[in-house]
Each structure stands twice: as structure tokens, then as C-alpha cells.
Amino acid sequence: MTQLKGFLCWTTRVLVCVLFMAGPPTAWSQERKEGGYAGTKDQGHDEVVYNFLKHFAYDQYYWARTFQFGDLNNQRVDAMDIAIFAGHGNQWLIATTDGNVDLTNVGSSLNWGWGDNNAEFIAFESCDVVPSPIEVADWWTNWVKEPGGAFDGLHQALGFRTVSYQSTDQDVADNFGGRIRNNHGMWESWFDAINDEGESDEMGSAVMYPPADGDTYYNFVTDPPYNHQNLRVWYQH
């Protein structure tokens, strides 16, 4: 399969991205599920998660465990329409209460990655989890590795290409939750929340299936095929 990749950029902490294909039909649903997962029990990450979830009648709110993102993701992260994680991270890696999750291979032959069940969106309040072309030239391959790549049906993954700070994460999560609850654009809301509440050296990044870059929480395109190789990245700098 031909592997397509691309990127663009945003001014104000600037933006960067790329286009690959026309958008498929739109799906619409008011009945949505929200889940939140805190990576530590003593550093306030639970408060970061709650500041997002409080905008919804949320369905899950847990201390993060590796199985929630990996082998049993269909019962946790992938059972939600949107999931948020708050905790420590690195490029394609998050730290849960019982170990690290390698996001380059989050699924299994039974549960695949994310999106084959229900998930459309995931956000990481963590340092460095979503690298841009500034950090890594090949920013896209690790999201679509088979089997079990994160984008087996996922629309957008939001995070930071830089550090993120506990001192501002609660406000970023609160701002972001309010924006998407009001049906603003998904990745645009993430960047706007960082612009409004973050420190000047906090830079957001968002990876997505290209037709999904106009998605809102309540109005979104049909799922990508589980084995696609098409991604776009927008990032702040």
C-alpha cells in the first residue's frame, strides 16, 4: 500500500498540516460517552481528568492501567467516544499506575487498536506524546503500525509535542472540555485551550485521519478503515 504522509502549521503558536483525500459522509450522534484516566494517584492528574469530564455526564473515570489502553481497550478507552489521559509521557508512550503503554502497538489480534469498537478521539495531557515533524521526521508511522496501531478507526489524537505542565493542565483540560461540549472543532479547541491557558513553551500537536480534520464532538465523518496508512498532523510552534 502506498504510504501517504503530510504536515502543516498554525500561527499564534503557529499551525502546520496536509491533505490526502475527500471527506466521506458525516455521522451524527448526540448520545456520546466520555472516559478519563489518571496516570498517578498523588500528583493531581485525577483533577486534570475531572476538569475535562465535569462538562459531560461521563461514563468512566479511573486510575489509568495498562490494560485500559492495550489488550482490553474495547472495554475502556475504545468503549468511549472520547478519552482523556493525564499523566507522565514521552514520544508515543504514557505512564500508567501499573506500567508504561507503548502507543505504537496498543492492540491485539482480538481488540486491535482504537476506533474499531467506538472511539473517535483521544487527548493526552502529557509531555511529548504526540511528536510533530519538528521532533521526528517520521512522525506518522508509529500511529498506524499493524496489527494494533492506534488509528484502527480513531479520528484524532491530541497532545503535546513539547512539555506540558501540571500547573496549567487543569485549566487546559477545563477550557478544552467546555469548547468541545459547545461543538467547536476538536483539534482547534485543543490548540485554543493551550493558547488561552498554557505556558508559552507548551505546544500542542494533533494527528488525524485526513477527512476527519473538520470533526466536532457531535458531528464527525465516518470511521477510517482499520488498515489505512493516511495521516495528517497539525502542530503549534
matplotlib code that plots the C-alpha trace (Angstrom):
import matplotlib.pyplot as plt

x = [0.0, 1.2, 2.0, 0.9, 2.1, 1.9, 2.0, 1.0, 1.3, -0.6, 0.2, -0.2, 2.0, 1.6, -0.1, 1.1, -0.8, -1.6, -4.5, -4.9, -8.4, -12.0, -14.2, -16.7, -20.3, -20.9, -22.1, -24.2, -24.9, -26.0, -25.5, -21.8, -19.6, -16.6, -13.8, -10.9, -7.8, -5.3, -1.7, -0.7, -2.5, -0.7, 0.2, -3.2, -3.7, -7.1, -8.1, -6.9, -9.0, -12.1, -11.8, -12.5, -15.1, -17.2, -18.5, -20.3, -22.4, -19.3, -19.2, -15.7, -13.3, -10.4, -6.8, -5.0, -4.0, -2.1, -5.0, -7.3, -5.2, -4.0, -5.4, -8.7, -9.2, -12.6, -13.9, -12.3, -10.7, -12.2, -15.7, -15.7, -16.3, -13.6, -11.0, -8.6, -5.4, -3.4, 0.0, 3.6, 4.6, 7.2, 7.0, 4.4, 4.4, 2.3, 2.9, 0.0, -0.3, 1.0, 3.5, 4.1, 1.9, 3.7, 1.3, 3.0, 1.2, -1.8, -4.0, -4.0, -5.4, -8.7, -9.1, -6.9, -6.1, -8.5, -11.6, -12.5, -15.1, -16.2, -13.5, -13.3, -11.0, -8.3, -6.4, -3.1, -2.3, 1.3, 4.7, 5.8, 3.3, 2.3, 5.5, 5.5, 7.9, 10.0, 10.8, 10.7, 10.8, 8.8, 6.0, 3.3, 4.3, 4.1, 0.4, -0.6, 1.6, -0.2, -1.6, -2.9, -2.0, -3.8, -5.6, -7.6, -10.7, -9.6, -10.3, -7.9, -5.2, -4.4, -1.5, 1.7, 4.8, 6.6, 6.5, 3.1, 2.9, 0.8, 0.3, -1.6, -3.0, -6.1, -7.1, -6.3, -8.5, -11.3, -11.1, -11.0, -13.9, -16.1, -15.2, -16.0, -19.1, -20.3, -19.4, -16.3, -13.8, -11.9, -8.2, -8.9, -10.4, -7.3, -5.0, -7.2, -7.2, -3.4, -3.2, -5.6, -4.3, -0.8, 2.7, 4.5, 6.7, 3.7, 3.0, 0.1, 0.1, -2.8, -2.6, -5.7, -7.2, -7.3, -11.0, -11.6, -9.9, -13.2, -14.7, -16.5, -17.6, -21.2, -20.5, -17.9, -17.0, -17.3, -14.5, -11.4, -10.6, -8.6, -5.6, -5.2, -1.9, -3.1, -2.5, -2.2, -0.6, -1.3, 1.1, 1.8, 5.2]
y = [0.0, 3.5, 5.3, 8.9, 11.4, 15.1, 18.1, 21.8, 24.7, 27.3, 30.9, 32.1, 29.4, 28.6, 25.7, 23.0, 20.2, 18.2, 16.9, 13.5, 12.7, 14.0, 13.5, 10.7, 11.1, 12.6, 10.7, 12.5, 11.4, 13.2, 10.1, 10.2, 8.5, 10.2, 8.4, 9.7, 8.0, 9.4, 8.2, 8.9, 8.8, 11.6, 14.3, 15.8, 14.1, 13.0, 16.6, 17.3, 14.5, 15.6, 19.2, 17.8, 15.2, 17.7, 19.2, 15.9, 13.1, 11.0, 7.2, 6.2, 7.9, 5.6, 5.4, 4.5, 0.9, -0.6, -2.9, 0.0, 1.2, -2.2, -5.7, -4.8, -1.4, -2.4, -2.3, 1.0, 3.6, 2.1, 1.9, 5.7, 8.3, 10.5, 9.5, 11.8, 10.7, 12.8, 11.7, 11.4, 10.7, 10.6, 10.2, 7.5, 6.5, 7.1, 6.0, 4.4, 3.3, -0.2, 0.5, 2.1, 1.9, 1.8, 3.6, 2.2, -1.1, -0.7, -3.5, -7.3, -9.7, -9.7, -6.0, -4.3, -0.7, 2.2, 3.0, -0.4, -0.5, 3.0, 5.6, 8.7, 11.0, 10.8, 13.5, 13.3, 15.8, 14.6, 15.7, 14.9, 12.1, 13.4, 14.4, 16.7, 16.8, 19.2, 16.4, 13.4, 13.3, 10.1, 11.4, 9.2, 5.6, 4.7, 5.6, 3.1, 0.1, -3.2, -5.1, -3.0, 0.5, 3.3, 4.5, 1.4, 3.6, 6.6, 10.0, 12.3, 12.0, 15.3, 16.0, 18.0, 17.8, 19.6, 19.6, 20.1, 21.5, 20.3, 23.9, 24.6, 21.2, 21.6, 24.8, 23.5, 20.4, 22.6, 25.0, 22.2, 20.4, 23.5, 24.2, 20.7, 20.5, 23.5, 21.7, 23.7, 22.0, 19.2, 19.9, 23.6, 23.6, 21.8, 24.4, 27.3, 25.9, 25.7, 29.2, 30.5, 28.6, 27.1, 28.5, 30.0, 26.9, 24.4, 23.5, 21.3, 18.7, 16.8, 13.7, 12.7, 10.7, 13.5, 13.6, 14.0, 17.3, 19.1, 16.9, 18.2, 16.1, 15.9, 16.0, 13.8, 11.8, 8.0, 5.9, 5.2, 1.7, -0.2, -0.8, 2.7, 4.5, 8.1, 10.7, 14.4, 16.4, 19.9, 21.4, 24.7, 26.3]
z = [0.0, -0.8, 2.4, 2.5, 5.0, 5.4, 7.7, 8.0, 10.6, 12.9, 13.6, 17.2, 18.4, 14.6, 12.8, 10.3, 8.3, 5.0, 2.9, 1.3, 0.2, 0.1, 3.2, 3.5, 4.6, 8.0, 11.1, 13.8, 17.3, 20.5, 22.7, 23.5, 26.0, 27.8, 29.7, 31.8, 33.1, 35.6, 35.4, 39.0, 42.4, 44.1, 41.6, 40.7, 37.4, 38.6, 38.9, 35.4, 34.1, 36.2, 34.9, 31.5, 32.4, 34.5, 31.3, 30.5, 32.0, 31.8, 31.8, 33.0, 35.5, 36.5, 37.7, 34.5, 34.0, 31.0, 30.0, 29.5, 26.6, 25.4, 25.3, 26.9, 25.3, 23.9, 27.4, 28.4, 26.1, 22.9, 24.5, 24.8, 22.1, 23.6, 26.2, 28.1, 29.8, 32.3, 33.5, 32.5, 28.9, 26.2, 22.5, 21.8, 25.4, 28.5, 32.1, 34.0, 37.6, 36.7, 33.9, 30.6, 27.5, 24.1, 21.8, 18.7, 19.4, 21.7, 20.4, 20.0, 17.4, 19.4, 20.2, 17.6, 18.3, 19.0, 17.0, 15.7, 18.6, 19.3, 20.0, 17.8, 19.8, 22.5, 24.2, 26.2, 28.9, 29.0, 27.8, 24.3, 23.5, 20.0, 18.2, 15.2, 12.2, 14.3, 16.7, 14.5, 10.7, 10.6, 12.9, 11.5, 11.1, 14.8, 14.8, 12.1, 12.7, 12.1, 13.8, 16.7, 15.6, 17.4, 14.3, 13.5, 13.4, 15.5, 14.1, 16.0, 18.7, 20.5, 22.8, 23.2, 21.1, 24.0, 27.7, 29.5, 33.0, 35.9, 36.9, 33.7, 32.7, 34.8, 33.1, 29.7, 30.3, 31.6, 28.7, 26.2, 27.7, 27.5, 24.0, 22.6, 24.7, 22.7, 19.4, 18.4, 16.2, 18.0, 17.3, 17.1, 20.6, 21.9, 20.4, 21.6, 25.1, 25.1, 23.8, 26.5, 29.5, 28.7, 29.2, 26.2, 25.8, 25.7, 22.1, 21.0, 18.3, 16.7, 14.5, 12.5, 9.6, 7.0, 6.2, 10.0, 10.5, 10.4, 13.1, 16.2, 19.1, 17.8, 14.0, 12.6, 9.5, 9.1, 10.6, 8.6, 7.6, 10.2, 8.0, 6.4, 6.3, 5.8, 8.5, 8.8, 11.6, 12.8, 15.4, 17.2, 17.2]

ax = plt.figure().add_subplot(projection="3d")
ax.plot(x, y, z, "-o")
ax.set_aspect("equal")
plt.show()
